[in-house]
């Protein structure tokens, strides 16, 4: 099992509201010597991830650098492929491309694009990225293209292949997915899966069937699906209190990432068995009572999503994630000595 860290803008997390992303990136880069294998850079509607990933590529030598996530609506597949290839070249073959459909709130509200055909767009983007990295000539006409009518100059398109030669033709592609159809697609076509709000003890009941369906259609050449999941990390006799820092993050997603009836994270909480609690969190969050929404998050939800407690307890949590199929433990270390936390956990993996 590998160990990675998340740089996230969301409330309750270590990088939340960081006024200086360079300092946060420097702190993440400093953990390379402690054994950190990878860093994932969030984007949402904060700073773009490729810029920070490029800075991390210059500040590190060994660790992998991934986007978590670049959405498939705001950039064309060709630009996504170019960006990943550029980052891979700058880092000497250490880029990880994390993709996802995001959600209507971000895609329509922030990017001004219609949230349509998320599965088709994801499949098409992954396919085109791999074709471009193999330097195939691309003449793209599909879901994600925006053809111009002839009267507006749409006659001069030319099949092209990427000018530069990518360091790797097989940059690993990870897909963020929650719904059964999207998870099945991810298990079929992606190198890895980036689930959100992952509770290892409940993962199989929610996603087991979808993962099996996708795996049955998976090309043998892709190898086993890699799974990246984890949460807040704190070790100590009184470290359990750190779990409460996850509450604003969970409340934001379950309560505020979408409207009533159109929130994938709310649906996930219901699938986990927290239907009543999820409804209450959403009601409070959408009413502007964010602190009350955070307080309404079930204690069990916080506990299962994090790795906070005495040493033996954290070891048990790591094994729970491992048994759920997680191949890269993705943590956010909390405390004055993040390097010590990373080094300790790395020695346990």
C-alpha positions in Angstrom: 0.0 0.0 0.0 1.3 3.5 -0.9 0.8 6.6 1.1 -0.4 9.9 -0.3 -1.6 13.3 1.0 -4.5 15.5 -0.1 -4.1 19.3 -0.6 -7.8 20.3 -0.3 -9.6 23.7 -0.2 -12.6 22.3 1.7 -13.5 23.5 5.2 -12.1 21.5 8.1 -9.0 20.3 6.2 -5.4 21.4 6.8 -5.1 23.4 3.6 -8.5 25.1 4.1 -8.5 28.7 3.1 -4.7 28.7 2.9 -3.7 32.2 1.8 -0.4 31.0 0.4 -0.7 27.9 -1.8 3.1 27.9 -2.3 3.6 27.4 1.4 1.1 24.6 1.5 2.8 23.0 -1.5 6.2 23.4 0.2 4.9 21.7 3.3 3.6 18.8 1.2 6.9 18.6 -0.7 8.8 18.4 2.6 7.0 15.2 3.4 8.7 13.4 0.5 11.7 12.6 2.6 9.4 11.3 5.4 8.1 8.6 2.9 5.1 10.2 1.2 4.6 8.5 -2.1 2.1 10.9 -3.8 0.3 14.2 -3.4 -3.1 14.9 -4.8 -4.1 18.5 -5.5 -7.8 19.5 -5.3 -9.3 22.1 -7.6 -13.1 22.5 -7.1 -13.6 26.2 -7.6 -10.4 27.3 -5.9 -6.9 27.5 -7.4 -6.5 25.3 -10.5 -4.6 22.1 -9.8 -2.2 22.0 -12.7 -0.5 25.2 -11.7 0.2 23.9 -8.2 1.1 20.4 -9.6 3.8 22.1 -11.8 5.2 23.8 -8.8 5.3 20.5 -6.9 7.1 18.9 -9.8 9.9 21.4 -9.4 10.0 21.0 -5.6 10.1 17.2 -5.5 12.2 14.4 -7.0 10.4 11.1 -6.2 6.7 11.5 -5.2 3.9 11.2 -7.7 1.7 14.3 -8.3 -2.0 13.9 -9.1 -5.0 16.1 -9.8 -8.0 15.4 -7.6 -9.8 16.3 -9.8 -9.8 17.9 -13.2 -13.4 17.9 -14.4 -14.3 16.7 -17.9 -16.4 19.7 -18.8 -14.2 22.8 -18.3 -11.4 21.7 -20.5 -11.3 19.8 -23.8 -10.0 16.3 -23.8 -7.1 17.5 -26.0 -6.1 20.2 -23.4 -6.4 17.7 -20.6 -4.1 15.3 -22.4 -1.6 18.1 -23.2 -1.7 19.3 -19.6 -1.1 15.8 -18.2 1.7 15.2 -20.7 3.4 18.5 -19.8 3.2 17.7 -16.1 4.6 14.2 -16.7 7.5 15.7 -18.7 8.3 18.3 -16.0 8.2 15.7 -13.2 10.1 13.0 -15.1 7.2 10.6 -15.4 5.4 11.2 -12.0 2.1 12.6 -13.1 -1.3 11.0 -12.2 -4.3 12.3 -14.0 -7.3 12.4 -11.8 -10.5 13.1 -13.7 -14.2 13.3 -12.8 -17.6 14.6 -13.9 -17.8 16.8 -10.8 -21.5 17.9 -10.4 -24.1 20.3 -11.8 -23.4 22.9 -9.1 -19.8 23.4 -10.2 -20.1 22.6 -13.9 -23.2 24.7 -14.5 -22.9 27.3 -11.8 -19.1 28.0 -12.0 -18.1 26.9 -15.5 -21.3 27.8 -17.2 -21.5 24.5 -19.1 -24.5 22.2 -19.3 -24.1 19.1 -17.1 -25.0 16.5 -19.7 -23.8 12.9 -20.5 -21.3 12.6 -17.7 -20.5 8.9 -18.4 -20.1 9.4 -22.1 -17.8 12.4 -21.5 -15.7 10.6 -19.1 -15.3 7.6 -21.3 -14.5 9.7 -24.3 -12.0 11.9 -22.4 -10.1 8.9 -21.1 -10.0 7.3 -24.6 -8.8 10.5 -26.3 -6.1 11.2 -23.7 -4.6 7.7 -24.2 -4.7 8.1 -28.0 -3.0 11.5 -27.8 -0.3 10.2 -25.5 0.3 7.4 -28.0 0.8 10.2 -30.6 -2.1 8.9 -32.7 -3.6 11.4 -35.2 -6.8 12.6 -33.8 -9.8 13.9 -35.8 -12.3 14.3 -33.0 -16.0 14.4 -33.5 -17.8 13.2 -30.4 -19.7 14.1 -27.3 -17.1 16.6 -26.1 -16.5 18.5 -29.3 -18.0 21.9 -30.2 -18.2 22.0 -34.0 -18.7 25.3 -35.7 -21.2 25.5 -38.6 -19.7 26.3 -42.0 -21.1 29.8 -42.0 -19.0 30.5 -38.9 -15.7 29.1 -40.2 -16.1 25.5 -39.2 -14.5 24.1 -42.4 -10.8 24.2 -41.6 -10.3 21.5 -38.9 -7.3 19.3 -39.5 -6.5 15.9 -38.0 -3.5 16.4 -35.8 -1.2 14.5 -33.4 0.6 16.0 -30.4 3.7 17.9 -31.5 5.8 16.9 -28.5 6.6 13.3 -27.5 5.1 12.4 -24.1 7.4 10.9 -21.6 4.9 8.1 -21.1 2.1 6.9 -23.4 0.3 5.4 -20.5 0.0 8.1 -17.8 -2.2 6.6 -15.1 -5.8 7.8 -15.2 -7.8 7.9 -12.0 -11.5 8.6 -12.1 -13.6 10.1 -9.2 -16.9 8.3 -9.1 -19.7 7.6 -6.7 -22.9 6.4 -8.5 -23.1 2.8 -9.5 -23.0 3.4 -13.3 -20.0 5.7 -12.9 -18.2 3.3 -10.6 -18.8 0.5 -13.0 -17.3 2.6 -15.8 -14.3 3.4 -13.7 -13.7 -0.2 -12.9 -13.8 -0.9 -16.6 -11.6 1.8 -18.1 -9.5 3.6 -15.5 -6.2 2.7 -13.9 -7.5 3.9 -10.5 -10.6 5.0 -8.6 -10.9 8.1 -6.4 -13.9 7.6 -4.2 -15.1 10.4 -1.9 -16.3 10.1 1.7 -15.1 6.5 1.6 -16.2 4.3 4.6 -14.3 1.0 4.3 -16.7 -1.0 6.4 -19.6 0.1 4.2 -17.9 0.3 0.8 -18.8 -3.2 -0.4 -22.5 -2.9 0.3 -22.6 0.3 -1.7 -20.2 -0.3 -4.6 -19.5 -4.1 -4.6 -21.9 -4.9 -7.4 -20.8 -2.0 -9.6 -17.1 -2.8 -9.2 -17.7 -6.4 -10.1 -19.7 -5.4 -13.2 -17.0 -3.0 -14.4 -14.2 -5.4 -13.6 -15.8 -8.1 -15.7 -15.5 -5.8 -18.7 -12.0 -4.6 -17.9 -9.2 -5.1 -20.4 -6.5 -7.4 -19.0 -3.8 -5.0 -20.0 -4.9 -2.4 -17.5 -4.1 -4.6 -14.5 -6.0 -4.4 -11.2 -7.9 -1.3 -10.3 -6.1 0.9 -7.9 -8.1 2.6 -5.1 -7.2 5.8 -3.4 -9.0 6.6 -0.1 -8.4 7.7 3.4 -9.0 10.7 5.6 -7.7 12.8 8.5 -4.7 11.3 10.3 -3.8 11.9 13.9 -2.1 9.5 16.4 -2.2 9.8 20.1 -4.3 9.0 23.2 -6.4 12.1 22.7 -6.3 12.1 18.9 -9.9 10.9 18.6 -11.1 14.6 19.0 -9.5 15.3 15.6 -12.3 13.4 13.9 -14.6 16.4 14.5 -12.5 18.3 12.0 -14.1 16.1 9.3 -17.6 17.4 10.2 -17.6 20.6 8.1 -16.2 18.7 5.1 -18.8 16.0 5.3 -21.6 18.6 5.9 -20.4 20.6 2.9 -20.7 17.7 0.6 -23.7 15.9 2.0 -25.6 19.1 2.6 -24.4 21.7 0.1 -22.9 20.1 -3.0 -26.1 20.3 -5.0 -29.8 20.9 -4.6 -32.4 18.7 -2.9 -32.8 15.6 -5.1 -29.6 16.3 -7.0 -26.7 15.7 -4.7 -24.5 12.7 -5.3 -22.9 12.9 -1.9 -26.2 13.0 -0.1 -27.2 9.9 -2.1 -24.1 8.2 -0.9 -24.8 9.0 2.7 -28.3 7.5 2.3 -26.8 4.4 0.7 -24.5 4.1 3.7 -27.6 4.0 5.9 -27.7 7.6 7.1 -30.9 8.6 5.4 -32.5 10.5 8.3 -29.2 12.2 9.2 -28.4 13.1 5.6 -31.8 14.8 5.2 -31.2 16.8 8.4 -27.7 17.8 7.3 -29.0 19.0 4.0 -31.9 21.0 5.5 -29.6 22.8 7.9 -26.9 23.5 5.4 -29.2 24.9 2.8 -30.8 27.0 5.4 -27.5 28.6 6.1 -26.9 26.9 9.4 -23.6 25.3 8.5 -22.3 24.8 12.0 -25.5 23.0 13.0 -25.2 20.9 9.8 -21.7 19.9 10.8 -22.9 19.0 14.3 -25.6 16.8 12.8 -23.0 14.6 11.1 -23.1 11.1 12.8 -20.2 10.3 15.0 -19.9 6.9 13.2 -19.5 8.6 9.9 -16.6 10.7 11.2 -15.0 7.7 12.8 -15.1 5.4 9.8 -13.9 8.0 7.4 -10.8 9.0 9.4 -7.7 7.5 11.1 -7.6 9.3 14.4 -6.8 7.7 17.7 -4.1 5.7 19.7 -1.5 3.9 17.7 -3.1 0.5 17.8 -6.5 2.0 16.8 -4.9 3.7 13.8 -3.2 0.5 12.7 -6.6 -1.2 12.8 -8.1 1.6 10.7 -5.3 1.1 8.1 -6.1 -2.6 7.9 -9.8 -1.8 7.4 -9.0 0.4 4.4 -6.6 -2.3 3.1 -9.3 -5.0 3.4 -11.7 -2.7 1.5 -9.3 -2.8 -1.4 -7.5 0.5 -0.9 -4.1 0.5 -2.5 -3.1 4.1 -1.8 -3.9 5.4 1.6 -4.7 9.1 1.2 -4.3 11.1 4.4 -4.4 14.6 5.7 -2.0 14.7 8.7 -3.2 16.9 11.6 -0.8 18.1 14.2 2.4 20.0 14.8 4.6 17.2 13.3 3.2 16.0 10.0 6.5 14.5 9.0 6.5 12.2 12.0 2.9 11.1 11.3 3.8 10.3 7.7 6.9 8.5 8.6 5.1 6.4 11.3 2.3 5.4 9.0 4.6 4.7 6.1 6.5 2.2 8.3 3.3 0.4 9.1 2.2 -0.1 5.5 
